[in-house]
């Protein structure tokens, strides 16, 4: 590694130098390997919470360790250690090698040292230089703003979390890369009461950035949106049940795209024949207005990455273009299987976890329609604005989603507010029945986390306003 690399110098000071990396990779490939790497990680984080006008939680953590992966065909050997001594790392490497052992494997072909020049998340100031005393006035300001916004506000909860992760990836083919990954997320939740009615609303923002994320505009949205969502819920009712046209608002409705469609385009599900999209590359899977992209290169986005967790450079990956399925999200294993280049989608939660192909920033590109036109052309339906949790069955693409807030559409107008909406449908059928796509693409600024095989990773998502011709709608929590 270049001595001028601050992350490499940081790990070298902890004893993780080229001698250790080389010895560990030699042990990892002792029985042969198609690929092998060390993933070294040092993470620090701080979280501060406020409730009932009291700062009631301050938590800091430090995590340090190395994971060793050995790949032979589809077989993966994985081991990790929190001890960075040469003896402990060699033991982890030998364990991973034994798990994946296969006499017919060759050694990875050397490619030499490569570097990634870009930085999608530069820091003007490290989070380690931000004192707790600076954070407390911020969260108190948000709390005071929420209480002052309306006399019906009874309770406010605030949380500010941040951290940095230093990553070093050393591969048996010679690649050495590093990354410094910041992250922050702020959350405001408000409870309001009006007579015997009580409702809550919340809003959050997140990004791979520093304290500069919290400019005046984002701070104002944190407070005003959380209060607004709680107050309008006081007046909201249940939606009508049945199959209706559904208009998805720009931004957070990208969660439906992520879950109902995005997971089905991760290459491991297709390589194993699990996904309904496994045999559909080159086929029309959506209406011509639909183009779906997974892009890790959006500067400062929560799902942005300079490199993935295998050390590959990330990219903007077009999954569906003009309604036609173009390909999948690949890590190294699936890329070798399909004979393609990795898309920079190999991700892991931490050094304790093996790599899986995962989404990063998933969105549908803008279409030709004005959002007002989409609503005006819908005689009867519902408009979904804010989403919560959902469930998806990857093999068939069936999903169920919970929409926290929206509106009825009656005669082309947004009328009565509705809440607690359940949407039930099928991902491929949704793609095929999207009949209008708006020109207002919005990448949601919230702190989304994607779960898969017990691992959680930060992601971003977005949508323009979109109309699905027909979905099954129900009400109730």
Secondary structure as UniProt FT lines:
FT   TURN            3..4
FT   HELIX           6..13
FT   TURN            14..15
FT   HELIX           18..28
FT   TURN            29..31
FT   STRAND          35..51
FT   TURN            52..53
FT   STRAND          54..72
FT   TURN            73..74
FT   STRAND          75..81
FT   HELIX           86..100
FT   TURN            103..104
FT   HELIX           127..129
FT   HELIX           132..149
FT   TURN            151..152
FT   STRAND          153..171
FT   TURN            172..173
FT   STRAND          176..194
FT   TURN            195..196
FT   STRAND          197..207
FT   HELIX           211..213
FT   HELIX           216..233
FT   TURN            234..235
FT   STRAND          242..248
FT   TURN            250..253
FT   HELIX           254..257
FT   HELIX           258..262
FT   HELIX           263..265
FT   HELIX           267..271
FT   TURN            272..273
FT   TURN            276..279
FT   TURN            281..282
FT   TURN            288..289
FT   STRAND          292..295
FT   TURN            299..300
FT   TURN            302..303
FT   TURN            309..310
FT   STRAND          316..321
FT   TURN            322..323
FT   STRAND          324..325
FT   HELIX           332..338
FT   STRAND          346..347
FT   TURN            351..352
FT   STRAND          356..357
FT   STRAND          361..364
FT   HELIX           371..376
FT   STRAND          380..393
FT   TURN            394..397
FT   STRAND          398..410
FT   TURN            411..412
FT   STRAND          413..426
FT   HELIX           427..433
FT   STRAND          434..438
FT   STRAND          442..443
FT   STRAND          448..452
FT   TURN            453..454
FT   STRAND          455..463
FT   STRAND          466..475
//
